[in-house]
């Protein structure tokens, strides 16, 4: 069964017979029986089973625990588990209770439902080191390293070579990636230590985010295999979203900067996305990737707001600069409000307190102006103007609908490029990148990345 897990995933079909299957709901209900799991590329995983437990479902009929407009309680979700005919322990992602049929007078329940995740495990592999293999997609359109292929045949032998893989270094070990089809590529991570500091799922999430940042779009993990000294795990995670047709502005572009720097950026990005700060940054990037196929006003709104969030993450000194008042000013103002000599209404006083409280906060535009003043990340007045005149009109619904003319449209597009360029610079800085990148604010030139000294943002 499953001679090679990655080849099985590439084949796009899987069937697992489970003579010992149980369906579990919450901590109480358990349904025992047998069944099968089947998957075809482009569809979720189908679970078909026959179990006991009809009396449990009969008693609960008409007494659903879900309320309209409320999230379904996790305690009511159901998941499959058991042992396959080849000795693999398996479990599926939990899904809302559905897809069952009870015959009249029968103690048996017939199940037919779908899920998006399947995990398999087996003990005692005896492997040396730790190997993680995974299938991700869509793949890069350009690769760095060559693979030579030789066909040995007395009459039709050939030799060929093509660029179809790359190699990067991470703190967990070297990671190699190679094209496997038009839709998918394989990654391999070899870890020689005795123990991984993070889980397999977290590692692959970081890997997919790193490729996503470099390529400018979402990258999905279809499945993976982990081979360890004492056990082996396999996972199938069927994506429930389609790849976007378009991409964001890739930080290295597709030219010399990409060919010379992509392996370095990937290694730094993988390590970065394994950190808490990287997790926060990834949430902003994901929202932008998710809008790659949307209308321009949507992309403008999301990108400008996400840059605002990234500025808050990157700014290490939120109270840097002059707030515009002294502590003596603040004390005098608060005493005047307490006395209220002019008989202002309580509501107006409350608004004044709220307004004054905001004066001490450092706004994202203050961060940009501070960076411009100190010459950090090459932030210019044009960058600040582009972000302000994208973010504020978008937030106030002033950019909804088509532009007035081609000049106005070009202005929106040019500002969008500058906003995306700010995003790339902030993320590259947080990753600690040094090298060449594409500056989309100046005729899309490949220039040396204007990295700020550590600890200065």
C-alpha positions in Angstrom: 0.0 0.0 0.0 1.4 3.4 -1.0 4.8 2.3 -2.3 5.7 6.0 -2.5 3.5 8.5 -0.8 4.5 11.5 -3.0 3.9 9.4 -6.2 0.5 8.4 -4.8 -0.5 12.0 -4.3 0.8 12.9 -7.8 -1.4 10.1 -9.2 -4.4 11.8 -7.8 -6.2 8.8 -6.4 -6.2 7.0 -3.1 -8.4 4.3 -1.5 -7.9 3.0 2.1 -9.9 0.0 3.4 -10.5 0.2 7.1 -11.8 -3.1 8.7 -11.6 -1.5 12.2 -13.1 1.9 11.9 -14.6 4.1 14.5 -16.4 7.5 14.2 -16.0 9.7 17.2 -18.1 12.7 18.2 -17.0 14.8 21.2 -16.0 12.9 24.3 -19.0 10.6 24.5 -20.4 9.2 21.3 -18.4 6.5 19.5 -19.6 4.5 16.5 -17.8 1.3 15.7 -17.8 -0.6 12.4 -15.8 -0.8 9.1 -15.6 1.2 6.0 -13.3 2.8 3.4 -11.8 6.2 2.6 -11.4 7.3 -1.0 -9.9 10.4 -2.7 -9.8 11.7 -6.2 -7.8 14.8 -7.2 -10.1 17.8 -7.2 -12.4 16.4 -4.6 -12.4 16.1 -0.9 -11.8 12.8 0.9 -14.9 10.6 1.0 -15.7 8.5 4.1 -18.1 5.6 3.7 -18.8 3.3 6.6 -21.3 1.1 8.4 -21.3 1.3 12.2 -23.4 0.6 15.2 -25.0 3.4 17.2 -28.4 3.9 15.6 -30.1 4.2 19.0 -27.9 7.2 19.8 -28.9 9.1 16.7 -32.5 8.1 17.2 -32.6 9.6 20.7 -31.0 12.9 19.4 -33.2 13.3 16.4 -34.9 16.7 16.5 -32.7 17.9 19.4 -29.9 19.6 17.5 -27.4 21.5 19.5 -26.7 24.1 16.8 -28.5 27.5 16.8 -29.2 29.5 13.7 -26.6 32.2 13.3 -24.2 30.6 15.8 -21.0 28.6 15.2 -21.5 24.9 15.4 -20.0 23.6 18.7 -16.9 21.5 18.1 -18.2 18.9 20.5 -20.8 18.0 17.8 -18.1 17.4 15.1 -17.4 13.9 14.0 -14.1 12.3 12.8 -13.0 8.9 11.6 -10.2 6.8 13.0 -9.0 3.2 13.1 -6.6 0.8 11.5 -6.2 0.1 7.8 -5.9 -3.4 6.4 -2.1 -2.7 6.0 -1.6 -1.7 9.7 -1.7 2.1 9.4 -3.3 4.0 12.2 -5.5 6.7 10.7 -7.6 9.7 11.6 -9.4 12.4 9.7 -10.2 16.1 10.2 -13.4 16.6 12.2 -16.4 17.8 10.3 -20.0 18.8 11.3 -22.2 15.7 12.0 -24.0 14.9 8.7 -24.1 12.3 5.9 -25.7 9.4 7.8 -28.7 7.2 7.2 -30.6 4.9 9.6 -32.9 2.1 8.3 -36.2 1.5 10.0 -35.7 -0.9 12.9 -32.0 -1.4 12.1 -29.2 -0.9 14.8 -26.7 0.0 12.0 -25.9 3.4 10.7 -24.7 4.0 7.1 -22.3 6.9 6.7 -21.3 8.9 3.6 -19.6 12.2 4.2 -16.5 14.2 3.2 -13.5 15.7 4.9 -10.4 17.6 3.8 -7.7 16.0 5.9 -6.3 12.4 6.5 -3.4 11.4 8.7 -1.7 7.9 8.7 1.0 6.7 11.1 3.1 3.6 11.6 5.8 2.8 14.2 9.4 1.6 14.1 11.0 2.6 10.8 14.6 2.4 12.0 15.6 5.4 9.8 18.7 7.4 10.4 18.0 11.1 10.8 14.7 12.6 10.0 13.4 13.2 6.5 10.4 15.3 5.6 8.9 15.1 2.1 5.9 17.2 0.9 4.0 18.0 -2.2 3.2 21.7 -2.7 1.8 23.9 -5.5 1.5 25.8 -7.7 5.3 25.5 -8.5 7.7 28.2 -9.4 8.0 28.9 -13.1 11.8 29.2 -12.8 14.3 26.9 -11.1 17.9 27.4 -10.3 19.8 24.1 -10.5 20.2 21.5 -13.3 19.1 17.9 -13.3 20.8 15.6 -15.8 18.9 12.6 -17.2 20.4 9.6 -19.0 18.3 7.0 -20.8 20.3 3.8 -21.3 19.1 1.9 -24.3 21.1 0.1 -26.9 19.3 1.9 -29.8 17.5 4.9 -28.3 19.8 6.1 -25.5 19.7 9.8 -24.8 21.0 12.4 -22.4 19.2 15.6 -21.4 19.3 18.3 -18.7 17.0 21.0 -17.5 16.7 23.4 -14.6 14.1 21.9 -12.3 15.2 22.3 -8.7 16.8 24.5 -6.0 18.4 24.2 -2.6 18.2 26.4 0.4 19.6 26.3 3.9 17.4 26.6 7.0 18.1 26.3 10.7 16.4 22.9 10.6 18.6 21.6 7.8 19.0 21.8 4.0 15.8 22.0 2.0 15.6 21.0 -1.6 12.7 21.6 -3.9 12.1 20.1 -7.4 9.3 20.3 -10.0 7.2 17.2 -10.2 4.4 18.3 -12.5 2.8 21.5 -13.9 0.7 21.7 -10.7 3.0 20.4 -7.9 6.6 20.4 -6.7 8.2 18.3 -4.0 10.3 19.6 -1.1 12.7 17.5 1.0 14.0 18.6 4.4 16.7 16.5 6.0 17.1 17.1 9.8 20.1 15.2 11.4 19.3 16.1 15.0 17.5 13.8 17.4 14.5 15.9 17.7 12.7 18.6 15.8 12.0 21.8 17.7 8.7 22.3 15.9 6.0 20.1 14.5 5.8 18.9 10.9 2.7 20.9 10.1 4.2 24.1 11.4 7.4 23.5 9.3 5.4 23.0 6.1 3.2 26.0 6.8 6.4 28.1 7.1 7.7 26.5 3.8 4.5 27.2 1.9 4.5 30.8 3.2 8.1 31.3 2.2 7.4 30.2 -1.4 4.2 32.2 -1.3 6.1 35.4 -0.4 8.8 34.8 -3.1 6.2 34.0 -5.8 3.5 36.5 -4.7 0.6 34.0 -4.3 -0.8 31.3 -2.1 1.1 28.0 -2.1 -0.8 24.9 -0.9 0.4 21.8 0.8 -1.3 18.8 -0.7 0.3 16.2 1.5 3.5 15.1 3.2 5.5 12.2 4.6 7.7 12.3 7.7 10.2 9.5 8.2 11.7 9.4 11.7 13.7 6.8 13.7 10.7 5.4 15.6 7.7 6.1 13.4 6.5 7.3 10.0 3.6 9.7 9.3 1.7 10.5 6.1 -0.8 13.2 5.6 -3.2 14.3 2.9 -4.6 17.8 3.1 -7.0 18.5 0.2 -7.0 22.3 -0.5 -10.5 23.8 -0.3 -9.5 26.8 -2.4 -8.3 27.3 -5.9 -4.9 28.9 -6.8 -5.2 32.5 -7.9 -4.6 33.3 -11.6 -2.7 36.5 -10.7 0.1 37.2 -8.2 1.4 40.1 -6.1 4.5 41.9 -7.1 7.2 39.4 -6.3 10.1 40.9 -4.2 12.8 39.4 -6.5 10.8 39.6 -9.8 11.7 37.0 -12.4 15.1 38.2 -13.6 18.6 38.2 -12.3 17.6 39.2 -8.8 15.4 36.1 -8.6 18.0 33.7 -10.0 20.7 35.1 -7.7 18.7 35.5 -4.5 15.8 33.2 -4.4 17.6 30.4 -2.5 18.8 32.9 0.1 15.4 34.5 0.5 13.6 31.1 0.9 15.9 30.0 3.7 15.5 33.2 5.6 11.8 33.3 5.0 11.3 29.7 6.2 13.1 30.5 9.5 11.2 33.8 9.8 7.8 32.3 9.4 8.5 29.8 12.1 8.7 32.7 14.6 5.8 34.5 16.4 6.5 37.7 14.5 6.6 35.7 11.2 3.2 34.3 12.1 1.7 37.8 12.5 3.3 39.0 9.2 2.0 35.9 7.4 -1.6 36.8 8.3 -1.3 40.1 6.5 0.4 38.6 3.4 -2.3 35.9 3.2 -5.0 38.6 2.9 -3.2 40.2 0.0 -2.6 36.8 -1.7 -6.3 36.1 -1.3 -7.3 39.3 -3.3 -4.9 38.7 -6.2 -7.8 38.1 -8.6 -10.1 40.8 -7.2 -11.0 44.2 -8.5 -8.4 46.9 -8.1 -10.4 48.8 -5.4 -10.5 45.7 -3.3 -6.8 45.1 -3.7 -6.0 48.7 -2.9 -8.0 48.6 0.3 -6.6 45.3 1.6 -3.0 46.1 0.6 -2.9 49.5 2.2 -4.5 48.2 5.4 -2.1 45.3 5.6 0.9 47.6 5.2 -0.6 49.6 8.1 -0.5 46.4 10.2 3.1 45.6 9.0 4.2 49.0 10.0 2.9 48.4 13.5 4.7 45.1 13.7 8.0 46.5 12.3 8.2 49.7 14.4 10.3 48.7 17.4 9.9 52.1 19.2 6.1 52.9 19.2 6.7 56.1 21.3 9.6 57.5 19.4 9.4 61.2 18.5 7.7 64.3 19.8 4.0 63.7 20.6 3.2 67.4 20.3 2.8 68.2 24.1 4.6 67.9 27.4 3.5 66.1 30.5 2.8 69.6 32.1 0.5 70.3 29.2 -1.3 67.1 29.7 -1.7 67.7 33.5 -3.0 71.2 33.0 -5.6 70.0 30.4 -6.8 67.2 32.7 -7.2 69.6 35.6 -9.2 72.0 33.3 -11.5 69.2 32.4 -12.0 68.3 36.0 -12.9 71.9 36.9 -15.0 72.4 33.7 -15.3 76.2 34.3 -17.3 76.7 31.1 -20.0 74.1 31.9 -19.3 71.8 29.0 -21.6 68.8 28.7 -20.4 65.4 30.0 -20.6 63.9 26.5 -18.3 66.6 25.0 -15.8 66.2 27.9 -15.7 62.5 27.2 -14.9 63.1 23.6 -12.2 65.6 24.5 -10.6 62.9 26.8 -10.7 60.4 24.0 -9.2 62.8 21.5 -6.4 63.7 23.9 -5.7 60.1 24.7 -5.1 59.4 21.0 -2.4 62.2 20.7 0.2 60.0 22.4 -0.2 57.1 20.0 2.2 56.7 17.1 0.3 56.4 13.9 1.5 54.3 10.9 2.1 57.5 9.0 4.3 58.7 11.8 6.3 55.5 11.5 6.8 56.2 7.8 7.8 59.8 8.4 10.2 58.8 11.1 11.8 56.3 8.7 12.0 58.9 6.0 13.6 61.5 8.3 16.3 58.9 9.4 16.8 57.5 5.9 15.6 54.0 6.7 14.5 51.6 4.0 14.7 54.4 1.4 11.2 55.6 2.3 10.4 58.7 0.3 7.7 61.4 0.4 6.2 59.8 -2.7 5.9 56.5 -0.8 4.1 58.2 2.1 1.8 60.1 -0.2 1.0 56.9 -2.1 0.1 55.0 1.1 -1.9 57.8 2.6 -3.8 58.5 -0.6 -4.6 54.8 -1.0 -5.4 53.8 2.6 -7.6 56.8 3.7 -9.8 57.0 0.5 -10.2 53.2 0.6 -11.2 53.2 4.2 -13.8 55.9 3.5 -15.2 54.2 0.4 -13.9 56.9 -2.0 -12.2 54.5 -4.4 -15.2 52.3 -5.1 -16.1 52.1 -8.7 -14.1 53.0 -11.8 -11.6 55.8 -12.0 -12.7 59.1 -13.6 -10.3 58.8 -16.5 -7.1 57.0 -17.6 -4.9 59.5 -15.7 -6.8 58.9 -12.5 -6.5 55.1 -13.1 -2.8 55.3 -13.7 -2.4 57.3 -10.5 -4.2 54.5 -8.6 -2.1 51.8 -10.2 1.2 53.6 -9.5 0.2 54.2 -5.9 -0.6 50.5 -5.6 2.8 49.6 -6.9 4.4 51.8 -4.3 2.3 50.4 -1.5 3.2 46.8 -2.5 6.8 47.9 -2.7 6.6 49.1 0.9 5.2 45.7 1.9 8.1 43.9 0.2 10.7 46.1 1.8 9.2 45.7 5.3 9.0 41.9 5.1 12.5 41.6 3.6 13.8 43.8 6.4 12.2 41.7 9.1 13.7 38.6 7.5 17.1 40.1 7.6 17.6 39.9 3.9 20.7 41.4 2.2 21.0 41.4 -1.5 19.3 42.6 -4.7 15.6 43.1 -5.0 13.1 44.7 -7.4 12.1 48.3 -6.7 8.6 48.6 -8.2 8.5 52.3 -7.3 11.2 53.3 -9.8 10.6 51.6 -13.2 10.8 48.1 -11.6 14.6 48.3 -11.3 16.8 45.6 -9.7 18.8 47.4 -7.0 20.5 46.6 -3.8 18.0 46.2 -1.0 18.2 49.3 1.3 18.4 47.3 4.5 18.2 49.3 7.8 20.7 48.5 10.5 19.4 46.1 13.1 17.5 47.7 15.9 16.9 51.0 14.1 13.3 50.7 13.0 
